[in-house]
């Protein structure tokens, strides 16, 4: 059974940092993504890293967030710095395999508030 498990969310003050992790029991992962969904808003792509290490970021997080991956551990990370209240959301990871199948995690809450 495929499992995708996120960790690392929590409450942080504005300007603070958090690191999210997501591990998947999936064979041959291609792209790894982080999405987020704030209350009343649609889910949006935050960052992507391909199997070759190429990265893409939403304009709202460029320069503050960094996505990375450890292929040996089937794990993707999201380092979030200079957090803002508008970063508050449930963060989801998504793994895509070479068969174009997608696997989602259950989500982890990130709250930025003083």
C-alpha positions as CSV (number, residue, x, y, z in Angstrom):
1,X,0.0,0.0,0.0
2,X,1.4,3.4,-1.0
3,X,2.0,5.8,1.8
4,X,2.9,9.5,1.6
5,X,3.5,11.1,5.0
6,X,4.2,14.8,5.7
7,X,5.6,16.2,8.9
8,X,7.0,19.5,10.2
9,X,4.0,21.8,10.3
10,X,3.1,24.0,13.2
11,X,2.7,27.5,14.6
12,X,5.4,30.0,14.0
13,X,5.7,33.8,14.4
14,X,6.0,36.1,11.4
15,X,9.6,36.1,10.1
16,X,10.2,32.7,11.5
17,X,11.1,29.4,9.7
18,X,9.8,25.9,9.4
19,X,11.0,22.8,7.5
20,X,8.5,20.4,6.1
21,X,9.3,16.8,5.1
22,X,7.4,14.3,3.1
23,X,8.3,10.6,2.6
24,X,6.7,8.3,0.1
25,X,6.8,4.5,-0.2
26,X,6.7,4.7,-4.0
27,X,8.8,3.1,-6.6
28,X,10.5,5.4,-9.2
29,X,9.3,8.9,-8.3
30,X,9.6,11.5,-11.0
31,X,8.5,15.0,-9.8
32,X,7.9,16.0,-6.2
33,X,5.6,19.0,-5.4
34,X,4.4,21.0,-2.5
35,X,1.0,22.5,-2.7
36,X,-1.0,24.6,-0.1
37,X,-4.6,25.5,0.5
38,X,-5.7,28.4,2.6
39,X,-9.3,28.6,4.0
40,X,-11.7,29.7,1.2
41,X,-9.0,29.4,-1.5
42,X,-8.1,26.9,-4.1
43,X,-5.1,24.6,-3.7
44,X,-2.0,26.2,-5.3
45,X,1.4,24.9,-6.4
46,X,4.1,26.2,-4.1
47,X,7.2,24.5,-5.4
48,X,8.3,21.6,-7.7
49,X,11.5,19.6,-8.1
50,X,12.0,17.2,-10.9
51,X,14.0,14.0,-10.9
52,X,16.9,16.0,-12.5
53,X,16.8,18.5,-9.7
54,X,15.2,21.4,-11.6
55,X,13.0,23.6,-9.4
56,X,10.1,26.0,-9.9
57,X,8.5,28.2,-7.3
58,X,5.3,30.3,-7.0
59,X,6.1,34.0,-7.3
60,X,4.8,34.5,-3.8
61,X,7.5,32.3,-2.2
62,X,10.5,32.9,-4.4
63,X,13.6,33.8,-2.4
64,X,12.0,32.6,0.9
65,X,11.2,28.9,0.3
66,X,13.6,26.2,-0.9
67,X,12.6,22.7,-2.1
68,X,15.0,19.8,-2.1
69,X,14.9,16.1,-2.3
70,X,16.7,13.0,-1.1
71,X,16.2,10.3,-3.7
72,X,17.7,7.6,-1.6
73,X,15.1,8.2,1.1
74,X,12.2,9.1,-1.3
75,X,11.8,12.3,0.6
76,X,11.1,15.9,-0.3
77,X,11.7,18.9,1.9
78,X,10.4,22.4,1.9
79,X,12.5,24.9,3.9
80,X,10.4,28.0,4.6
81,X,12.0,31.2,5.8
82,X,10.7,34.7,6.4
83,X,7.3,33.3,6.9
84,X,4.3,35.7,6.6
85,X,0.7,35.4,7.9
86,X,-0.4,34.9,4.3
87,X,1.6,31.6,4.2
88,X,-0.9,30.1,6.6
89,X,-2.4,27.1,5.0
90,X,-2.5,23.3,4.9
91,X,0.5,22.1,3.0
92,X,0.4,19.0,0.9
93,X,3.1,17.1,-0.9
94,X,2.5,15.2,-4.2
95,X,4.6,12.6,-5.8
96,X,4.3,11.8,-9.5
97,X,5.7,8.6,-10.9
98,X,6.8,7.8,-14.4
99,X,3.4,6.2,-15.1
100,X,1.9,9.7,-14.6
101,X,0.2,8.5,-11.4
102,X,-0.1,11.1,-8.5
103,X,0.1,10.4,-4.8
104,X,-0.9,12.9,-2.2
105,X,-0.1,13.3,1.4
106,X,-2.7,14.0,4.1
107,X,-1.6,17.6,4.6
108,X,0.1,19.4,7.4
109,X,-1.0,22.7,9.0
110,X,1.2,25.7,8.9
111,X,0.1,28.7,10.9
112,X,2.0,32.0,10.9
113,X,0.8,34.3,13.6
114,X,2.0,36.4,16.5
